[in-house]
């Protein structure tokens, strides 16, 4: 109703509403699993967030779209194919067995929900997760930092595949706290979250903090935690601190191109200069044109223009429009996509030195979404990059195919629902923000899942062996 009052184009509004309403499918499922959350995330990024943000800034949904009708048609067609992929995987790969719900869980799911396993291995997993996260944070550099001359190589970035172990550790910590509610469990959670916050500032990257927050949100839903008023106040306070202080500080320090070893000191200095006033922080951020690399080259290409709120990644409708208004520009081509995929999967000694820029960067340069040779890793989404790779057929076929394989990979790793299932909570929170992912999602999931699964499988196997040996020893003692 608000959008109609704002003068919204009915066809564009109906297209966005159709994507929003598609979220009803996963939300009404009793066995809500990680693939459902991934599809829900896609609905949010391609429909709900755009509708909410446009309404908040009092703009009709078609405003700033150069080809609104074509964009709407591509949105409905592309997302319809993604929905077909989601429904197909759900029907074909969901394994139902007679008996208890645990029979629908994989071995890893059963192991990580075992109270004895949680009690014995939560601390080791937490230590390993923190070590990997700290080492990667201190030694690795982003492509943007290398391009800006702050580093010569990406250091130990290959270890970054193990960083999500800290998410698994947090899911285990929360499950253990729910199980026995001990003081030591609370301390471990506080230490983990504190280190996460420090590393967020140190790395000038919000991703880790968002992922950890999502783990907590999924846990609350999965365990049906009754939220007490004081926890609501704490959550609101934490969110306010994040949006008023942490996020602006990350953007400001990122824009200063400060060396990693100096970032904490620089952060404290900026806070002092702003007198801890969030309004002054916003003013400082506004004076730094490079403080947030997410803004568009042509500001009029931002979906919320003239409001530049750094929300590009939450409005995945816009990249479809940015590529569909091609003006005769040819897409990158499938060969370039396959070469990029091979580079992401294969090691340097086979494909040579890896490029600093990603597929999104190349598409952004091709369609003038970013300045040429500016490494900014824009979030152009599945449908936007699909069009950028192979035109309308890339949007209608390549992007849905990638999501089909991605849904299948997630289903293989975790078959059961998230309800009181720490492994599923971890997987669901790990993939939630992939709603903004591009057509390289298959490679990122494969690279991410393999090392994580190896370590997780190792802990589960160790627990199984120790339990068997303990059972044998007990039988030997009881034997006459």
RORO-949966 format. One record per residue (C-alpha): residue number from 1; x, y, z. Coordinates in pm, 1 decimal. Layout:
N
> nr, x, y, z
> NUM, X, Y, Z
...
This chain:
480
> nr, x, y, z
> 1, 0.0, 0.0, 0.0
> 2, 282.5, 240.5, 85.3
> 3, 449.4, 176.3, -250.5
> 4, 125.0, 234.8, -440.5
> 5, 87.7, 565.3, -257.1
> 6, 444.8, 652.3, -361.2
> 7, 352.3, 593.1, -725.6
> 8, 510.5, 251.9, -773.0
> 9, 494.8, 87.3, -1114.0
> 10, 257.1, -206.0, -1065.0
> 11, 450.2, -450.0, -1283.8
> 12, 779.2, -383.4, -1104.8
> 13, 606.0, -399.3, -767.3
> 14, 436.2, -728.9, -854.3
> 15, 768.9, -878.7, -963.5
> 16, 935.0, -784.5, -634.5
> 17, 632.2, -897.8, -433.9
> 18, 642.4, -1235.9, -609.1
> 19, 1000.8, -1287.3, -489.5
> 20, 905.7, -1174.0, -138.5
> 21, 611.3, -1414.0, -125.9
> 22, 830.9, -1705.0, -236.7
> 23, 980.8, -1695.3, 113.5
> 24, 657.8, -1854.5, 238.7
> 25, 772.2, -2194.8, 106.5
> 26, 1074.5, -2243.9, 332.8
> 27, 917.0, -2067.3, 630.5
> 28, 621.5, -2307.1, 640.1
> 29, 835.0, -2622.2, 636.7
> 30, 845.8, -2821.1, 961.1
> 31, 1186.0, -2972.6, 875.0
> 32, 1357.8, -2639.1, 810.9
> 33, 1711.0, -2721.1, 692.7
> 34, 2011.1, -2517.5, 565.0
> 35, 1891.5, -2528.3, 202.2
> 36, 1567.5, -2365.6, 315.5
> 37, 1763.7, -2088.8, 485.8
> 38, 1975.6, -2035.2, 173.7
> 39, 1662.3, -2000.8, -40.3
> 40, 1508.6, -1767.5, 219.0
> 41, 1825.7, -1558.2, 201.5
> 42, 1792.0, -1533.6, -176.8
> 43, 1431.5, -1415.2, -133.6
> 44, 1548.4, -1146.1, 107.5
> 45, 1833.4, -1020.4, -110.7
> 46, 1634.8, -1017.9, -436.6
> 47, 1302.0, -895.1, -306.7
> 48, 1234.8, -813.3, 57.2
> 49, 1535.3, -590.3, 128.6
> 50, 1477.9, -387.8, -189.1
> 51, 1111.9, -334.9, -103.0
> 52, 1184.0, -236.2, 258.5
> 53, 1471.3, 0.3, 177.6
> 54, 1283.1, 171.1, -105.6
> 55, 983.6, 224.2, 120.2
> 56, 1198.7, 360.4, 403.9
> 57, 1352.8, 627.0, 178.2
> 58, 1007.6, 704.1, 29.0
> 59, 1096.3, 605.6, -327.4
> 60, 883.7, 400.9, -570.0
> 61, 1044.5, 67.7, -655.8
> 62, 1107.1, 157.8, -1021.6
> 63, 1306.1, 472.3, -937.1
> 64, 1671.9, 454.6, -1056.9
> 65, 1600.6, 150.5, -1275.0
> 66, 1702.7, 230.0, -1633.7
> 67, 1505.2, -58.4, -1786.0
> 68, 1240.0, -138.0, -1522.8
> 69, 1021.7, -367.7, -1735.9
> 70, 1313.5, -571.6, -1867.3
> 71, 1464.3, -590.7, -1518.2
> 72, 1133.2, -712.0, -1375.1
> 73, 1100.4, -977.5, -1645.1
> 74, 1454.4, -1101.5, -1581.9
> 75, 1394.0, -1101.6, -1205.7
> 76, 1080.6, -1314.6, -1236.6
> 77, 1233.4, -1548.1, -1495.0
> 78, 1569.1, -1591.0, -1323.0
> 79, 1430.6, -1626.2, -973.3
> 80, 1162.2, -1860.9, -1100.7
> 81, 1436.3, -2091.3, -1231.4
> 82, 1621.3, -2065.0, -897.8
> 83, 1298.7, -2163.8, -722.2
> 84, 1266.7, -2463.5, -952.9
> 85, 1622.6, -2566.8, -861.8
> 86, 1544.3, -2533.0, -490.5
> 87, 1224.8, -2737.1, -514.3
> 88, 1391.5, -3005.4, -725.0
> 89, 1678.0, -3054.8, -479.5
> 90, 1431.8, -3060.5, -191.3
> 91, 1226.8, -3337.4, -350.1
> 92, 1504.5, -3548.3, -499.1
> 93, 1774.7, -3532.5, -231.2
> 94, 1581.4, -3519.2, 95.2
> 95, 1630.8, -3856.4, 258.0
> 96, 1341.8, -3977.6, 474.2
> 97, 1377.8, -4289.6, 682.2
> 98, 1130.8, -4462.7, 915.6
> 99, 1175.5, -4412.7, 1287.3
> 100, 1307.8, -4114.3, 1479.0
> 101, 1416.1, -3787.4, 1321.6
> 102, 1778.5, -3874.9, 1402.3
> 103, 1760.6, -4126.9, 1118.7
> 104, 1729.9, -3835.9, 877.4
> 105, 2052.3, -3683.7, 1010.6
> 106, 2395.8, -3753.6, 868.5
> 107, 2663.3, -3907.5, 1088.0
> 108, 2820.2, -3565.5, 1149.4
> 109, 2486.4, -3423.7, 1259.9
> 110, 2431.6, -3707.1, 1507.2
> 111, 2786.2, -3673.9, 1641.7
> 112, 2771.3, -3298.9, 1697.4
> 113, 2434.2, -3324.3, 1872.9
> 114, 2566.3, -3587.0, 2116.3
> 115, 2590.8, -3431.4, 2468.3
> 116, 2901.9, -3638.7, 2545.3
> 117, 3069.4, -3517.6, 2225.6
> 118, 2988.4, -3154.0, 2303.0
> 119, 3123.1, -3182.7, 2657.0
> 120, 3449.2, -3336.8, 2538.1
> 121, 3529.2, -3152.2, 2214.8
> 122, 3382.4, -2801.5, 2239.8
> 123, 3696.1, -2661.9, 2402.5
> 124, 3942.0, -2819.8, 2152.3
> 125, 3728.6, -2701.4, 1859.3
> 126, 3715.9, -2351.7, 2010.3
> 127, 4093.6, -2339.1, 2049.6
> 128, 4154.9, -2461.9, 1694.0
> 129, 3896.4, -2221.9, 1551.4
> 130, 4040.6, -1924.0, 1737.3
> 131, 4397.2, -2012.5, 1637.6
> 132, 4310.8, -2036.2, 1267.7
> 133, 4105.0, -1716.7, 1280.2
> 134, 4376.0, -1518.2, 1460.3
> 135, 4658.9, -1645.4, 1238.3
> 136, 4466.7, -1568.2, 919.4
> 137, 4366.8, -1224.4, 1048.5
> 138, 4724.1, -1130.1, 1141.6
> 139, 4904.1, -1268.3, 836.8
> 140, 4664.2, -1245.7, 541.9
> 141, 4574.2, -951.9, 322.4
> 142, 4277.8, -877.9, 100.2
> 143, 4313.7, -808.1, -273.6
> 144, 4222.7, -445.3, -201.8
> 145, 4513.7, -411.8, 43.7
> 146, 4755.3, -562.5, -207.3
> 147, 4625.1, -333.9, -482.9
> 148, 4668.2, -32.0, -252.9
> 149, 5030.8, -123.8, -181.2
> 150, 4978.7, -227.6, 181.3
> 151, 5104.6, -580.5, 115.4
> 152, 5296.2, -773.4, -149.5
> 153, 5101.1, -1099.8, -128.0
> 154, 4799.3, -1246.9, 41.6
> 155, 5016.0, -1419.7, 303.5
> 156, 4848.8, -1724.7, 453.9
> 157, 4511.3, -1656.8, 296.9
> 158, 4483.5, -2023.9, 201.2
> 159, 4425.5, -2094.1, 569.8
> 160, 4114.4, -1878.0, 550.2
> 161, 3916.6, -2187.0, 452.6
> 162, 3954.3, -2302.4, 813.4
> 163, 3836.1, -1975.5, 969.8
> 164, 3465.7, -2079.4, 974.9
> 165, 3562.1, -2340.0, 1235.2
> 166, 3509.0, -2058.8, 1484.8
> 167, 3142.5, -2054.0, 1378.6
> 168, 3116.0, -2427.1, 1438.6
> 169, 3283.4, -2377.3, 1775.3
> 170, 3031.0, -2106.0, 1867.2
> 171, 2738.8, -2332.1, 1770.7
> 172, 2886.9, -2604.4, 1992.8
> 173, 2946.4, -2357.0, 2276.6
> 174, 2586.7, -2236.7, 2267.4
> 175, 2450.9, -2592.6, 2254.0
> 176, 2670.0, -2690.9, 2549.5
> 177, 2555.8, -2384.6, 2744.0
> 178, 2194.5, -2482.7, 2680.3
> 179, 2275.0, -2835.0, 2795.1
> 180, 2452.1, -2767.8, 3126.1
> 181, 2441.6, -2387.4, 3177.1
> 182, 2781.4, -2361.7, 3348.1
> 183, 2985.5, -2048.7, 3422.8
> 184, 3284.8, -2177.5, 3224.1
> 185, 3068.6, -2209.7, 2912.1
> 186, 2959.9, -1847.3, 2946.1
> 187, 3321.1, -1734.2, 2983.9
> 188, 3425.3, -1926.0, 2671.7
> 189, 3147.3, -1763.6, 2466.6
> 190, 3239.9, -1415.6, 2592.3
> 191, 3608.8, -1470.4, 2510.2
> 192, 3522.8, -1595.7, 2160.6
> 193, 3295.3, -1300.4, 2083.1
> 194, 3544.0, -1047.3, 2224.3
> 195, 3825.7, -1180.3, 2006.4
> 196, 3589.6, -1173.3, 1709.0
> 197, 3511.0, -805.5, 1768.5
> 198, 3880.5, -714.2, 1796.4
> 199, 3962.5, -900.0, 1474.4
> 200, 3673.9, -725.2, 1297.4
> 201, 3834.2, -388.0, 1369.3
> 202, 4185.1, -516.9, 1298.1
> 203, 4091.0, -654.3, 955.1
> 204, 3848.4, -376.7, 854.8
> 205, 3604.4, -650.8, 756.3
> 206, 3253.3, -693.1, 895.6
> 207, 3195.9, -1042.3, 755.7
> 208, 3325.4, -1235.6, 1056.7
> 209, 3110.5, -1038.6, 1301.0
> 210, 2800.9, -1083.8, 1083.0
> 211, 2861.9, -1458.3, 1050.1
> 212, 2902.9, -1501.6, 1424.8
> 213, 2588.8, -1297.2, 1486.8
> 214, 2397.6, -1513.2, 1240.2
> 215, 2513.0, -1825.5, 1424.7
> 216, 2355.7, -1686.6, 1740.5
> 217, 2031.6, -1597.5, 1562.4
> 218, 1995.2, -1943.4, 1405.2
> 219, 2071.9, -2106.7, 1741.1
> 220, 1796.5, -1906.5, 1913.5
> 221, 1548.8, -2019.2, 1647.7
> 222, 1667.6, -2380.5, 1642.6
> 223, 1648.6, -2426.1, 2019.2
> 224, 1333.8, -2214.4, 2054.8
> 225, 1501.4, -2000.5, 2318.0
> 226, 1256.0, -1786.4, 2511.9
> 227, 1394.9, -1435.0, 2488.9
> 228, 1384.9, -1249.0, 2818.9
> 229, 1347.6, -869.4, 2816.2
> 230, 1702.4, -811.0, 2940.4
> 231, 1841.6, -1009.7, 2646.8
> 232, 1635.3, -801.8, 2404.9
> 233, 1783.5, -486.7, 2558.5
> 234, 2133.3, -635.3, 2530.8
> 235, 2077.8, -728.8, 2164.6
> 236, 1944.6, -382.7, 2077.9
> 237, 2239.9, -223.3, 2257.9
> 238, 2488.7, -444.1, 2073.7
> 239, 2323.4, -366.6, 1738.7
> 240, 2329.8, 6.5, 1814.7
> 241, 2700.1, -7.8, 1903.8
> 242, 2771.3, -200.5, 1584.5
> 243, 2586.3, 39.3, 1353.3
> 244, 2682.0, 361.7, 1532.5
> 245, 3046.2, 283.0, 1608.9
> 246, 3192.6, -41.0, 1473.4
> 247, 3073.3, -19.8, 1110.4
> 248, 3164.8, 351.5, 1063.5
> 249, 3506.1, 286.6, 1220.3
> 250, 3566.9, -6.4, 986.4
> 251, 3479.0, 211.6, 685.3
> 252, 3691.4, 505.5, 803.7
> 253, 4005.1, 304.2, 878.3
> 254, 3961.3, 112.1, 552.4
> 255, 3949.9, 441.2, 365.0
> 256, 4272.8, 560.3, 529.9
> 257, 4466.8, 260.5, 390.1
> 258, 4640.0, 210.5, 724.7
> 259, 4874.6, -83.2, 777.1
> 260, 4720.7, -369.8, 974.0
> 261, 4960.7, -326.1, 1267.1
> 262, 4842.8, 33.0, 1315.5
> 263, 4467.3, -13.6, 1280.7
> 264, 4373.3, -63.0, 1644.8
> 265, 4569.3, 246.0, 1748.8
> 266, 4420.7, 443.1, 1459.1
> 267, 4071.2, 329.3, 1558.0
> 268, 4119.1, 453.9, 1913.9
> 269, 4259.1, 781.6, 1778.7
> 270, 3957.8, 835.8, 1551.8
> 271, 3718.6, 761.5, 1837.8
> 272, 3898.4, 1018.4, 2051.5
> 273, 3889.2, 1278.8, 1772.4
> 274, 3513.9, 1223.1, 1739.9
> 275, 3470.9, 1249.0, 2118.7
> 276, 3295.7, 910.8, 2100.8
> 277, 3010.6, 1088.4, 1923.5
> 278, 2848.7, 873.8, 1649.5
> 279, 2731.5, 1184.7, 1461.3
> 280, 3088.5, 1311.9, 1437.3
> 281, 3197.7, 965.4, 1323.9
> 282, 2946.4, 985.3, 1038.8
> 283, 3085.9, 1326.8, 943.2
> 284, 3442.0, 1191.2, 939.3
> 285, 3330.1, 899.4, 724.3
> 286, 3159.0, 1135.1, 481.7
> 287, 3483.1, 1331.1, 429.8
> 288, 3666.9, 1020.4, 310.5
> 289, 3559.8, 939.7, -47.4
> 290, 3734.2, 602.8, -30.5
> 291, 3594.2, 505.3, 307.8
> 292, 3342.8, 263.7, 161.4
> 293, 3428.4, 100.5, -167.6
> 294, 3077.8, -37.0, -209.2
> 295, 2934.1, 281.3, -362.6
> 296, 2880.1, 284.2, -737.7
> 297, 3099.6, 459.8, -992.0
> 298, 2798.7, 648.9, -1124.5
> 299, 2605.1, 747.1, -814.2
> 300, 2286.5, 754.4, -1017.5
> 301, 2331.7, 378.6, -1062.3
> 302, 2279.0, 324.1, -689.9
> 303, 1929.4, 185.0, -628.7
> 304, 1861.3, 430.2, -345.0
> 305, 2016.9, 739.1, -509.8
> 306, 2044.8, 1017.5, -392.1
> 307, 2076.6, 829.1, -61.8
> 308, 2417.4, 656.9, -57.9
> 309, 2380.3, 427.9, 241.0
> 310, 2623.7, 155.3, 135.7
> 311, 2336.3, -90.2, 93.1
> 312, 2426.1, -204.1, -260.3
> 313, 2469.0, -568.2, -162.8
> 314, 2120.3, -583.8, -9.4
> 315, 1944.0, -474.3, -328.5
> 316, 2033.8, -746.6, -578.7
> 317, 1762.3, -622.0, -812.6
> 318, 1993.2, -337.5, -915.5
> 319, 2279.6, -545.0, -1066.8
> 320, 2024.1, -706.8, -1298.5
> 321, 1929.5, -359.8, -1423.3
> 322, 2293.7, -248.0, -1442.1
> 323, 2383.9, -535.8, -1673.0
> 324, 2055.0, -548.6, -1867.0
> 325, 2099.7, -184.8, -1975.9
> 326, 2406.4, -311.4, -2160.1
> 327, 2405.5, -57.3, -2446.2
> 328, 2542.5, -319.4, -2684.3
> 329, 2825.4, -435.4, -2456.8
> 330, 2903.8, -802.7, -2495.6
> 331, 2909.8, -1021.7, -2183.3
> 332, 3237.9, -1169.8, -2060.0
> 333, 3170.1, -1511.7, -2208.2
> 334, 3157.7, -1862.5, -2069.3
> 335, 3528.3, -1921.7, -2143.4
> 336, 3625.9, -1641.3, -1906.9
> 337, 3391.8, -1784.1, -1644.3
> 338, 3542.2, -2133.1, -1676.7
> 339, 3895.3, -1991.0, -1656.3
> 340, 3799.0, -1798.6, -1342.7
> 341, 3645.2, -2113.2, -1193.0
> 342, 3959.1, -2316.8, -1265.2
> 343, 4175.4, -2050.1, -1104.0
> 344, 3959.6, -2052.1, -791.8
> 345, 3984.3, -2429.8, -755.5
> 346, 4337.7, -2514.9, -870.6
> 347, 4660.6, -2420.2, -685.1
> 348, 4910.6, -2160.6, -808.3
> 349, 5165.2, -2415.8, -931.7
> 350, 4909.9, -2533.4, -1191.3
> 351, 4734.3, -2213.4, -1305.0
> 352, 5006.0, -1963.2, -1215.9
> 353, 4970.9, -1655.0, -997.9
> 354, 4610.7, -1588.4, -899.7
> 355, 4456.3, -1260.4, -1011.0
> 356, 4378.7, -995.3, -752.0
> 357, 4039.9, -920.1, -903.7
> 358, 3731.7, -1139.6, -895.2
> 359, 3467.4, -1219.1, -1156.4
> 360, 3245.6, -947.9, -1006.9
> 361, 3521.2, -691.6, -1065.7
> 362, 3553.8, -786.5, -1433.7
> 363, 3178.3, -761.8, -1485.8
> 364, 3167.3, -429.4, -1298.7
> 365, 3437.7, -289.0, -1527.0
> 366, 3267.5, -423.3, -1840.1
> 367, 2935.2, -258.5, -1752.1
> 368, 3081.4, 61.7, -1598.6
> 369, 2954.2, -21.9, -1251.3
> 370, 3304.9, 45.9, -1113.3
> 371, 3606.4, 234.8, -1241.3
> 372, 3835.5, 22.1, -1455.1
> 373, 4104.4, -170.0, -1264.0
> 374, 3955.8, -75.5, -926.1
> 375, 3958.5, -385.6, -705.7
> 376, 3649.4, -347.8, -487.4
> 377, 3479.8, -690.4, -496.2
> 378, 3125.3, -557.3, -560.7
> 379, 2831.6, -782.4, -474.6
> 380, 2654.3, -826.3, -808.7
> 381, 2462.3, -1137.1, -710.1
> 382, 2376.8, -1460.8, -885.1
> 383, 2147.9, -1315.1, -1152.4
> 384, 2357.5, -1004.3, -1218.4
> 385, 2678.3, -1202.6, -1272.6
> 386, 2487.4, -1465.2, -1469.4
> 387, 2386.2, -1193.9, -1715.7
> 388, 2737.3, -1047.9, -1708.3
> 389, 2886.2, -1383.8, -1808.2
> 390, 2646.3, -1501.2, -2078.5
> 391, 2372.3, -1243.9, -2124.5
> 392, 2009.4, -1342.1, -2081.6
> 393, 2091.1, -1712.9, -2114.9
> 394, 2341.9, -1680.8, -1834.4
> 395, 2074.0, -1525.7, -1616.4
> 396, 1808.5, -1783.0, -1706.4
> 397, 2025.1, -2097.6, -1721.9
> 398, 2375.5, -2054.1, -1574.6
> 399, 2268.3, -1882.7, -1251.2
> 400, 1991.9, -2138.4, -1175.3
> 401, 2231.4, -2425.1, -1257.4
> 402, 2486.6, -2285.7, -1011.2
> 403, 2221.6, -2255.6, -741.1
> 404, 2102.5, -2611.3, -814.2
> 405, 2454.2, -2750.3, -759.6
> 406, 2495.9, -2530.2, -451.7
> 407, 2169.8, -2652.9, -296.8
> 408, 2280.4, -3010.7, -370.6
> 409, 2621.7, -2958.2, -205.5
> 410, 2458.8, -2814.5, 105.6
> 411, 2213.1, -3104.3, 116.5
> 412, 2496.2, -3357.3, 96.2
> 413, 2679.0, -3191.1, 385.1
> 414, 2370.3, -3152.3, 604.4
> 415, 2046.2, -3341.9, 547.4
> 416, 1856.7, -3277.1, 871.1
> 417, 1662.5, -2979.8, 1003.6
> 418, 1820.3, -2711.2, 1218.7
> 419, 1609.9, -2801.5, 1525.1
> 420, 1853.1, -2870.3, 1812.8
> 421, 2114.3, -2965.8, 1555.0
> 422, 2448.7, -2781.5, 1612.4
> 423, 2601.1, -2901.9, 1284.0
> 424, 2298.9, -2778.2, 1086.2
> 425, 2305.3, -2449.2, 1280.5
> 426, 2667.2, -2401.2, 1174.5
> 427, 2603.5, -2486.1, 807.6
> 428, 2291.6, -2267.1, 793.7
> 429, 2465.9, -1963.4, 943.2
> 430, 2774.4, -2026.6, 726.5
> 431, 2575.2, -2005.4, 401.0
> 432, 2309.2, -1748.2, 494.9
> 433, 2490.3, -1449.9, 344.8
> 434, 2539.5, -1640.9, 19.1
> 435, 2212.7, -1480.5, -84.4
> 436, 2441.6, -1209.6, -226.5
> 437, 2681.2, -1461.9, -385.5
> 438, 2764.7, -1472.3, -756.2
> 439, 2799.1, -1755.2, -1007.8
> 440, 3128.5, -1864.0, -847.5
> 441, 2930.8, -1990.8, -547.2
> 442, 2998.4, -2355.5, -636.7
> 443, 3373.5, -2309.9, -608.2
> 444, 3353.4, -2114.4, -282.9
> 445, 3127.9, -2378.1, -125.0
> 446, 3347.1, -2665.4, -243.9
> 447, 3664.2, -2494.0, -121.3
> 448, 3500.8, -2409.1, 208.3
> 449, 3327.5, -2738.2, 282.2
> 450, 3619.0, -2974.0, 211.5
> 451, 3865.8, -2852.7, 480.7
> 452, 3584.5, -2793.2, 729.9
> 453, 3441.8, -3139.5, 672.8
> 454, 3785.2, -3300.0, 713.5
> 455, 3842.0, -3147.5, 1057.0
> 456, 3481.1, -3200.1, 1166.5
> 457, 3495.2, -3562.0, 1048.0
> 458, 3825.5, -3607.9, 1232.7
> 459, 3673.8, -3499.3, 1564.6
> 460, 3367.4, -3718.3, 1510.2
> 461, 3582.7, -4020.0, 1420.9
> 462, 3803.3, -3963.4, 1726.2
> 463, 3493.7, -3954.8, 1944.2
> 464, 3366.1, -4276.2, 1787.4
> 465, 3699.0, -4456.6, 1838.5
> 466, 3735.4, -4334.9, 2197.4
> 467, 3379.6, -4437.7, 2277.3
> 468, 3435.2, -4785.2, 2134.3
> 469, 3762.1, -4830.6, 2322.1
> 470, 3594.9, -4714.1, 2642.5
> 471, 3311.1, -4958.2, 2588.1
> 472, 3556.0, -5244.7, 2530.3
> 473, 3752.4, -5153.1, 2843.7
> 474, 3435.7, -5142.7, 3050.2
> 475, 3328.6, -5485.0, 2922.7
> 476, 3672.5, -5624.3, 3006.4
> 477, 3647.2, -5497.0, 3362.8
> 478, 3301.5, -5645.6, 3404.6
> 479, 3404.1, -5983.6, 3263.4
> 480, 3440.8, -6261.7, 3526.1
